[in-house]
Amino acid sequence: MAPTSFNRCNLPPWVLASAEFNDDPRPIELQGVRQSNAYLFRTLDGLDDPAERARRLDDWLSVRFQLHQWQAQTTAPARSSLRNGYLRYLRGWGHDSSGLEGAVLKAWVESRLGIPPTFHRVPLDGPEGPAQARYARDRMLGSARTNAIFDQLDLVYAFTQYELARRHPGERWLTLWRGQHDAAEHEVLRRLGPREQVVRLNNLCSFTDDQERAWEFGSTVWEARVALPRIFCASWLLVGALQGEREALVIGGELRVRRVLA
């Protein structure tokens, strides 16, 4: 993975994608997101109920991006564009991370943080290769399904960081687990012991905060101490996401992982 030279946050891509950043994290601030949604975050400050905060986010996104106006549109494409809000993409990732919705989420990481994906359906080849062209096509088709999806995802990330800070005051990491069948396909950068290593992950990956659930997704389970700024979203923080799987989408790059014994 070769980070690009451009992103839309306060830290360069090569820092964000490094194992050193995960070991000593700093807040990631997306340009202008908190400032342009200051009223939302002031409102959240006054709410003690986490479920109510999640509902306020959903209402804010619905009104700001007119997602609730889909029935008023006169054409099918216009109705579809507004009906398919951010939750459609998060659910789509849960069904197939290499689908159109998955391409859009990976493209958001690339656009905002400068970390490109390494896998979409197949390992991604050079910029002119067929796999890269397929990813670009899926990204374009997926982005066309709704209104300003990257801006919606900006708010999902900003809310996630806000909510994690409120629920885990003073904490810098969460312990998460990832179950998989293809662990050998990940690039190993450094071996630190019989069960511990530093690997390079795709720019967005699924984890869970429930170790037992992780075994349902593969014969190999990794445990990782994930920096809070690397958590793009977590299903248990949002309204209408796939709550049962306790899924967290983690921004990739280099990560220290430990294989869990069955």
Secondary structure, 3 states (H helix, E strand, C coil): CCCCCCCCECCCHHHHCCHHHHHCCCCCCECCHHHHCHHHHHHHHCCCCHHHHHHHHHHHHHHHCCHHHHHHCCCHHHHHHHHCCHHHHHHHHHHCCCCHHHHHHHHHHHHHHCCCCCECCCECCCCCCHHHHHHHHHHHHHHCCCCCHHHHHHHHHHHHHHHHHHHCCCCCEEEEEEEECCHHHCEEEEECCCCEEEEEEEEEEEEECCHHHHHHHCCEEEEEEEEHHHEEEEHHHCCCCCHHHCEEEEEEEEEEEEEECC
